[in-house]
Structures are given as C-alpha cells and as structure tokens.
Amino acid sequence: MNPDDPTSDPRLQSVVAAHPYSLLFATISGAHLYGFPSTDSDFDLRGVHLLPSDKLLGLEVTDETLTHEQIIGGLEVDLVTHDARKFFRLMLKKNGYVLEQIFSPLVVHAMQPQFETLRDIARRCITRHHVHHYQGFAQNQWKLFEKDHPRRVKPLLYVYRVLLTGIHLMHVGEVEANLVTLNEGEFHLRHVEELVARKRAGAEQGILADDDIAFHEGEFHRLMGELEAAAERSQLPELPAGYADLNALLLSLRAVGH
C-alpha cells in the first residue's frame, strides 16, 4: 500500500463494498487524515449511506448509524456511516467533524456527481459559529491529555490539530484537517513539527518529559485565545445557507437509491 495514497488499498475497498446499503461516500479520517499516522495506525473510515424506503417508512427508523470494525489482511479498519438525512442535519449545525469527513482528500468511495454536489453545498454550510465546535473539542482533547499517564505525544497532537484546524477555518472558511499541511502553510510551529516526527518514529519516541508539559499548556491557552480572536474577526456568515439544496439532494438520492 502506498502510504501517501492509501485510498486504493483493496482491503479498504472490500470493507466499503461489503456495506449493506448504497454509499454516497466513504473517506479516511483519523491519524491518516491528520497527517501523523504511525506504521501500525488503524484506518478510520467515515461516510454516508442511503437507507431504502422500508427502513424509513415504518414506525421506527433503524440503521441511521452503522459501525463496523474488523481486521482484514492485518489491517484494522473502523467504518462508521450515517444515513444521509441524519448526516445532512448535522451539516446544518455547528459540527466541524462532518465537514472534515466531506472535505477529506482521502476518498475511498464516492457516488458522482452527487458527492461533488454535496461538497459544494457544504461550503455554504460553514459559519462563524463552527468555532464553538473547535473550542469544545480542543478543551476535551486537552482534558484527555492531562489525564494521560505517562503523557504521550499522540493526545497532544490531537489538541494542536483541532486548534489549528479551527483557527484556519475562521481565517479563510476552508476545512483543512491535516496538521502537517496547516503547520507548514500557515503556523510554522517548530514544536508541532518535532511532535509529528516523534509520533511517526514510533512508541519509543512517544513519551513527553515532565519539563515539556508547562510549555505545551502555555501553547494550548495561547492558541485557544487565537481561536477566539479569529472567530471575532471572521467574515463567515452567521447561518448556513444550504438547507434547500441539501433537501433537494436528499430527495434525488432517495430516488437514485430506489
């Protein structure tokens, strides 16, 4: 498998092909999307499926979210998909996570041209209030890092990834989840570069010294302040503009699925 382009790996393709429902898309998330996978990192696949009418018209709607974990050919794969209606509703909220799935450049499967239509609509769903997603996400990741003993590089990288993604989103209205890309293009934080190198080197380089903790705590608070300031200056709209187009896309997808 090409580590720079894992999307064509037949093991990932087979997992996606075995999904019980038609898929609008499946993309790679997690450490591979964020730019700091280890050689033993598992693959997190995220996407959208289309429920058939018999699952939608009864008294109960089932299978709105499906989770499947397996090891195939030595590769650990975690696939999570939502039905399109549930996923589209999440897009209309301040949910940065679903936007990152849509804009992941690591596309394992996509129904075309519907997937590109979805991406076009998603750009109009981005608002200034997505800052709240990244503020809460960063705080939660920092709490996880504080509870981690010994203190490892991986949870700390997740803190930086969330903060830099949020700041960049507020600055330019673009979803970029790759920490390496963000750091090289905009932030130029030497300590982030060093942390990524240590994470990629393996577990033996993955433990932080106690002397490092105070520095990273200071950086956490500094970047949280920068995220808040970026939101205050942001020219992003207050409300998403994609409701009608998402509704039309959903209706057309239901027709395709049947």
N, C-alpha and C positions, 0 to 999 in steps of 0.2 A: 504494500500500500504506500502511495506517495504521501508523506506526512504533510506536505504543503497543500495537497488536494485529496482529502480522504473521501470525497463525496461519491466517487465511482467504485469504492470498495464493494465487491459483490456481497459481502456479509451484511453490510448496511442496506444494500438494495434488496436483499432477500427478506430482511426484517420488515421493511416498508411494504414489499409485495405481499407479505402474509397478513397485512392488516385486514380485518373483516369488513371494513367499509371503504368506499372510494375516498381518496385523499386529495384535498386541494393542494396541500404542500406538506413537506417534511424537511426541516432544516436542522443543522447541527448547532447545539447550544453548548453551554458549559465551558470547560477549560480550553477546548479546541477553538471555540469562537472567541474566547477572551485573549488568546494569544500566548498562553503559558501551559500547554499540556506537557505532561511527563510521558515517558515511554510506556508506562503502564496505565495511563489515564483511560477511564471508560468513555463511552460515547453517549452523550445526551441528545436524543432526537426529539424535536418538538414540532407539532403540526396541527392541522385541521382536517377533520373527517366530515363526511356528509351522511347523516342518518337517513335511512329510507322512510317512506311515509308511514309504514306500520309501526315504526318506533316513535313517531311524532304525533299521531292522531288518537292514540289511546288515552286512557285515564292517567297513565304515568309515562313520563318520558324517561327512557333508560339509555344508558351508554352515552350520556352527554360528555363524559370524560373517561378515557380509557388509558390505562397504564400497563405496560408490558416490559418486563425485564428478562433478559436471557443472556447466556454466554454462547456465542456461535463462533466456532473456529478459533477459540481462545480470546475472542473479543467480547467484552462486557458491554451490552447495549441496553439503554433505558429509553423507551419510547413512550411519550405522553402526548395524546391528542385530545382536542376538544371538538365537539360538534360546531359547525360554522356559526349557528345562531348564538351560542354561548360565547364563542371567541369574538364575534363581531361586537357583541355587547361590551365585552372587556375593552375592546379598542376604543369605545366611546367614553371610557372612564380614564382616569389618570394612571394608566397601567403601562409602565415602560417595558415590563417584561414581555408582553405580547408583541410590542413594536420591535423589540430586539429579535424575536423569532422571525417576524416577517422580513426584516432587513438583513438577516444573517446572509453573508455571501456564500455560505457553505450549504448549498441547496442539493439535497439528496433526491428529492422528487418535487415536481411542480406541474400542476394542470395549467396548461397555457391555452389561451391568453388570459385566463381568469386570474392567475396568480399575479401577473403584472398589473392587471386592473386593481387588485387588492393593494398592491404596493402604492399605486398612485393615490388611492383613497386614503391609505394610512398616513401619507404625508400631510393630508389635510386634517387628520385627527390629532396631530401634535399640538399641544397647548402649553402655555406658561405654567399651568398647574401640574404638569408632569414632574415638576421639581419636588413635589411632595412625595411622590413615589421614591425618588432617589435619596431624599433626605431620610425617610423612614428606613429604606433598605440599607443605607450606609450605617445608620445608628444600630440596626440589628446586627449587621456584619461586624461592627466594632465590638459589640457585646459578646458575640461568639468568639472573637479573637481574644478578648480579655479572659474568658472562661477557659481558654485552651491552655493546657499544661502538658508538656512544655510548649512555649509559644512557637508556633510554626509559621513558616513563610506563606504557605498556601492561604490560610484565612486572611492574612494581612493583604495579600494581593487582591483578594475579593473586595476588601474595603476600598483600596485605591481604584480598582476597576469601576466600581459603582460611582464613586465620586467624580472621576474624570469623565465617565460617560454622561453623567448628569450635567456637569459644567459645560461640556461640549454641546450638548443638546440645547441648553439655554442660550449659548452663544450663537449657534448657526442653524438651529432647527433640524439637525441631522442626527440620526441614530447611528452611533459608532460604538460597538461593544468590545472592540479589540484593544486591550490595554497597551500593547506594543505600538500599534498604529497611532493611538491617541498621544502617547508619550513622545514618540519620535516626531509627530507632526505639529504638536501644539504646546506640550507642557515641559518637556526636556528635564525631567526629574531624574537625576543620576541614581538616586537610591531606588527608584522603581526599576530602572534598568538592571541594577545589581540584584534586586529581589527576583526578577524574572529569570535571570541567569542561574540563580541558586535553585529556583523551583525546577527548572529544566534539567539541572545536573543530577537530581535525584534526592532521595530521603536523607542521605548523609550530609547534604548541604542545607537541609530544610528547617533547621532549628535556629531560632534567634537568641542572641546573647542578651542577658538582662540589661546591659548598658544601652541596647538599641531601643528598648521599649519607650523610654521617655521621649526620644526623638520622634518616633512614629506617632505617638499620642499627640505631640505638638502639630505634626503634619495633618493628622486627622481633623483637629479643630480648625486649623488654618484653611483646609480645603472645604470644610463644612461652611465656613464663613464665605469663601469664594463662591460656593454653590448658591448660597442665599443671595449674595450680591449679584450674581449673574442672572438670577430669576427676576430680581428687581429691575434690572436694566433690559431684560429680554423684550424683543418686539414680537414674540409669538402671540397668537390670539388667545383670548380668554376661554373660548368654547370650540369644540371640534366642529368641523364643517362637513363631515362625511355621512351623516345619518341616512339621508335619502339614497345616496349612491350605494351604501352598504346594504340597505334594504333591497334595492333593485338587484344587486349582485347576488344576494342570498336567494331571491326568487328564481333567478336564472340558473343558479347552481342546483337548486332543487329540481328544476326541470331537466337539467343535464343528468342528474343522478337517477332519474326515473325514465 
